[in-house]
Amino acid sequence: MTEPARQAPALRNDRSGFPTLNQRIFAPFKIATVIDTVAERGISAEAVLARTGLTLADIRDPHTLTSIGQYLTACENIVKAGAGFADAFSIGSRLHLSAYGMYGYALMCSPTMRDFFDFAVRYQPLATPTVRLHWRVEGDVAIWEFREIYRDFMSDDVRTFLLRQQMKMTFTHIRDAAGTDNLAVRAIFSLPEDEWSKEDARELSCTCVYDGEANELHYPVSLLDRTPALGNRLTRSMLEETCERLIGQSRIASGLSGELYQRLLSTPGQFPSMPEMAAQLGMQERTLRRKLALEDTTYGAIIDDVRRKLTMEYLQTTQMSVDDVAWKVGFSDSANLRRAVRRWTNGTVGQIRAGKVQGAGR
């Protein structure tokens, strides 16, 4: 990949909770789609996979795990080999929800498109993300925003390629779920207007605006109340449990943060201070802080997530009192536990025990 620039704090913070560039936790479907798309241009699989450490046999094996960094390298390779923005659109149009495993199927089963939007953001780290999704409502439009959290690891050409790919991919996903008659009303690019601007409008079927402060795709707010063709609340709940397990596995899969997750989960209720944990690891506190920052997290965030995971497990699978759960996960009293549960889930302890809080396993 392109030599990374110095990371701005805002970018690093917005990567919090997302996989690191070299964390191999993704099925190879995105890279496979790139290979199949550019083969029509005469770009070989070997050229796509140069410097990734992957072979074509690896990509055809569904058990192979890949990283965001490998995907960015593959995109850089094809851009250097002559792939253009038409290929970015083509890749985006081929990456249907059905290619995203449990995450994609759960999205298709969303009971409403509002649920679709929420789920897409919550579980996006499962989808080999190159941007971070956010959504909001402003007046009569529902707005997807694509935040460039890996911008400092790619060239300008690759950035432009991936932004156009992302726009087309989201366009494709909305049509997959809600039907082909659901179109955006506006696309905003942070890119300058160029010779491909007319193609943007044609590919996205809407007006495109350039030199914006963000990258956004706007839909009529009425879309949020639509029911996807395959919407099924029970099936979505079952798939959500699977996605939750996958998210948990990705968090503890690798790196120093993964080691800390494992240590803290194995000793519930014992949360050493950061200096104490650094001493256990045989390093200085500032070294521990720096290494966790490179993995886009903090010691406090890891402890909070471990407490959340343990709390949900105790509340959902035991009859322990709330006071006992609070003590087990390191809270001073049940009031602090209840406030944390509200922050984590927007629900109450009683609702969680009754199974009435959707996504309480998060």
Secondary structure, 3 states (H helix, E strand, C coil): CCCCCCCCHHHHHHCCCCCCCCCCCECCHHHHHHHHHHHCCCCCHHHHHCCCCCCHHHHHCCCCCECHHHHHHHHHHHHHCCCCHHHHHHHHHHCCHHHHHHHHHHHHCCCCHHHHHHHHHHCHHHCCCCCEEEEEEECCEEEEEEECCCHHHCCHHHHHHHHHHHHHHHHHHHHHHHCCCCCCCEEECCCCCCCCHHHHHHHHCCEEECCCCCCEEEEEHHHHHCCCCCCCHHHHHHHHHHHHHHHHHHHCCCHHHHHHHHHHHHCCCCCCCHHHHHHHHCCCHHHHHHHHHHCCCCHHHHHHHHHHHHHHHHHHHCCCCHHHHHHHCCCCCHHHHHHHHHHHHCCCHHHHHCCCCCCCCC
